[in-house]
């Protein structure tokens, strides 16, 4: 039972700026090859100009950085891809990458996160092997990212930009990455791991799909057969202050009544 009245949330929260970062490795010959390939595969829609990748028609631009081979990339994609079931074949390709592209830009809303995801897809089509969301700690192989966008629904942004299964040493489970979407993360204690992940995911999907106005001390009930949970503000965010993982919008705590 989702008791809150639906109300469209603003696209941006005044005074809060969020920058999301995508990491995309590939086997390009050099930076010129990267620039030319992106231009040709997008039919000129996207082009690299200096330190930016731009789309004049869409009036979109993102910071664009290129680095050489990173010896730690395979391991980071393996860890970040454990929940997305990244394949060994993909990891082997990542291990042999020649360059790494980082694109970053302002998000903090569902619409802006979607646009950044689409820009990342164009780089994947231009030779990228996979994508890691550096502002969530989650990684995908190319085909899975593109599939989300091919049959896109807004709730897919939760799967793309949010990790819902981080475990603290005391068994507390929390999410990371909702700031990419302009929403609070969620933390749950006192439940077993999978039940906590399921609750966090349902609550996340609910926020994206119904766009409710949520106030402290309201209650949330996933369905009529489920227990109710009181919603409070979590003041001790696990990643508070982190440039990549910290959520400036805050964090909700769900506590069983």
C-alpha positions in Angstrom: 0.0 0.0 0.0 1.5 3.3 -1.1 -0.4 6.0 0.8 1.1 9.2 -0.5 -0.5 11.5 -2.9 1.2 11.5 -6.3 2.8 14.8 -7.2 5.3 15.7 -10.0 8.7 16.4 -8.5 10.7 19.4 -9.8 13.4 18.5 -12.4 16.0 20.1 -10.2 16.3 20.8 -6.5 17.2 24.4 -5.9 20.6 24.9 -4.4 21.8 21.3 -5.0 24.1 20.4 -7.8 24.9 16.8 -8.7 27.5 15.6 -11.2 27.3 12.0 -12.4 30.3 10.2 -13.9 30.4 7.4 -16.4 33.5 5.4 -17.1 33.7 3.6 -20.5 36.8 1.6 -21.6 37.5 0.6 -25.2 40.2 -0.6 -27.6 40.7 2.5 -29.8 44.0 3.2 -31.5 44.4 6.7 -30.2 42.5 9.8 -29.2 42.0 10.8 -32.8 40.4 7.4 -33.5 38.1 8.0 -30.5 37.0 11.4 -31.8 36.5 10.3 -35.4 34.7 7.1 -34.5 32.2 8.9 -32.3 31.5 11.5 -35.0 31.1 8.8 -37.7 28.9 6.3 -35.7 26.5 9.1 -34.7 26.4 10.7 -38.2 27.9 13.9 -36.8 25.2 14.2 -34.0 27.9 14.0 -31.3 31.3 15.5 -31.6 34.3 15.9 -29.3 35.4 19.5 -29.0 38.3 20.1 -26.6 37.4 18.7 -23.2 33.7 18.2 -24.1 31.5 16.0 -26.0 28.6 17.9 -27.5 25.3 17.5 -29.4 24.4 20.9 -30.9 20.9 19.7 -31.9 20.0 18.5 -28.5 21.9 21.4 -26.9 23.7 18.8 -24.7 27.4 18.8 -23.6 29.3 16.7 -21.1 32.9 16.9 -19.8 35.0 14.4 -21.8 38.3 12.9 -20.6 40.5 10.3 -22.1 43.1 8.2 -20.3 45.3 5.3 -21.2 45.2 1.7 -20.0 44.2 1.3 -16.4 45.6 -1.9 -14.7 42.9 -1.8 -12.1 39.9 -1.5 -14.4 39.1 -5.2 -14.7 38.9 -5.7 -11.0 36.7 -2.6 -10.5 34.3 -3.7 -13.2 34.2 -7.2 -11.7 33.2 -5.8 -8.3 30.8 -3.2 -9.8 29.4 -5.8 -12.1 28.7 -8.5 -9.5 25.1 -7.5 -9.1 24.5 -7.0 -12.9 26.1 -10.3 -13.8 28.8 -9.0 -16.0 30.3 -11.8 -17.9 33.8 -13.2 -17.9 34.0 -12.5 -21.6 33.3 -8.8 -21.1 35.9 -8.6 -18.2 38.5 -10.2 -20.5 37.8 -7.5 -23.1 38.1 -4.8 -20.4 41.4 -6.2 -19.3 42.8 -5.7 -22.9 41.4 -2.1 -23.2 43.7 0.6 -24.6 41.8 3.7 -23.5 39.3 4.8 -20.8 36.8 7.6 -21.4 35.1 9.5 -18.6 32.1 11.6 -19.3 30.5 13.6 -16.6 27.7 16.1 -16.3 24.9 17.6 -14.3 22.1 15.3 -13.3 20.1 15.3 -10.1 16.9 14.5 -11.9 15.3 11.6 -13.8 15.4 13.5 -17.1 19.0 14.5 -16.8 20.1 11.0 -15.7 18.4 9.6 -18.8 20.1 12.0 -21.1 23.5 11.1 -19.6 22.7 7.5 -20.1 21.9 8.1 -23.7 25.2 9.9 -24.3 27.0 7.0 -22.7 25.2 4.7 -25.1 26.6 6.6 -28.1 30.2 6.0 -26.8 29.4 2.3 -26.3 28.2 2.1 -29.9 31.4 3.8 -31.0 33.6 1.1 -29.5 33.0 1.1 -25.8 33.1 -2.3 -24.0 31.1 -1.5 -20.9 30.1 1.3 -18.5 30.7 1.9 -14.8 28.7 4.4 -12.9 31.3 6.0 -10.8 28.7 7.8 -8.7 27.1 4.6 -7.7 29.7 1.9 -7.9 27.8 -0.2 -10.4 29.0 -1.6 -13.7 27.4 -3.0 -16.9 28.5 -4.7 -20.0 27.6 -2.9 -23.2 24.7 -5.1 -24.3 22.8 -4.8 -21.0 23.1 -1.0 -20.9 21.9 -0.6 -24.5 19.0 -3.0 -23.8 17.8 -0.8 -21.0 17.7 2.2 -23.3 16.1 0.2 -26.2 13.0 -0.7 -24.2 13.3 2.2 -21.8 11.0 2.9 -18.9 11.7 5.6 -16.3 12.0 3.0 -13.5 14.9 1.5 -15.4 17.0 4.4 -14.1 16.9 2.8 -10.7 18.6 -0.3 -12.1 21.1 1.8 -14.1 22.1 4.4 -11.6 21.5 2.9 -8.1 23.1 0.1 -6.1 20.6 -1.2 -3.6 22.7 -3.9 -1.8 25.5 -2.3 0.2 26.0 -4.0 3.5 27.5 -2.4 6.6 29.4 -4.6 9.1 26.4 -4.6 11.5 24.1 -6.0 8.8 22.5 -2.7 7.9 21.7 -2.5 4.1 21.6 0.8 2.2 21.5 2.1 -1.3 23.9 4.4 -3.2 23.3 6.4 -6.3 19.8 7.9 -5.9 21.4 11.4 -5.9 22.0 10.8 -9.7 18.2 10.8 -10.0 17.6 13.7 -7.6 16.2 11.5 -4.8 17.2 10.4 -1.3 18.9 7.0 -0.7 17.4 4.5 1.7 18.8 2.6 4.6 17.3 -0.5 6.5 18.4 -2.3 9.6 17.3 -5.4 11.4 16.2 -7.4 8.4 17.9 -10.2 6.5 19.9 -9.1 3.5 17.6 -10.1 0.7 14.5 -8.7 2.4 16.3 -5.4 3.0 17.4 -5.2 -0.7 13.8 -6.0 -1.8 12.4 -3.3 0.5 14.9 -0.7 -0.7 14.3 -1.5 -4.3 10.5 -1.4 -4.0 10.7 2.0 -2.2 13.1 3.3 -4.9 10.8 2.2 -7.7 7.9 3.7 -5.9 9.6 7.1 -5.7 10.4 7.0 -9.4 7.1 5.7 -10.7 4.6 7.5 -8.4 6.7 10.6 -7.6 5.1 11.0 -4.2 5.6 13.8 -1.7 7.2 12.0 1.2 7.4 13.6 4.7 9.2 12.4 7.8 7.2 10.1 10.1 4.9 9.0 7.4 4.5 5.2 6.9 5.2 3.0 3.9 3.7 -0.4 3.2 4.9 -2.3 0.1 1.6 -4.3 -0.1 -1.3 -5.3 2.1 0.4 -8.4 3.3 3.6 -6.6 4.3 4.4 -4.9 7.6 4.4 -1.1 7.7 7.5 1.0 8.0 7.9 4.5 9.4 10.0 6.9 7.3 12.6 9.0 9.1 15.5 11.1 8.0 18.9 9.3 8.4 21.4 11.9 9.7 24.5 9.6 9.6 24.7 8.7 6.0 27.4 6.1 5.3 28.9 8.1 2.5 28.3 11.5 3.8 30.9 13.9 2.4 32.0 11.6 -0.4 32.3 13.5 -3.7 31.2 10.5 -5.7 28.9 8.6 -3.4 27.5 11.2 -0.9 23.9 12.1 -1.4 23.2 15.8 -0.9 19.5 15.2 -1.0 19.7 13.0 2.1 18.7 9.5 3.1 15.5 7.9 4.3 15.5 5.3 7.0 12.7 2.7 6.9 11.9 1.1 10.4 9.4 -1.6 10.9 6.5 -0.6 13.1 
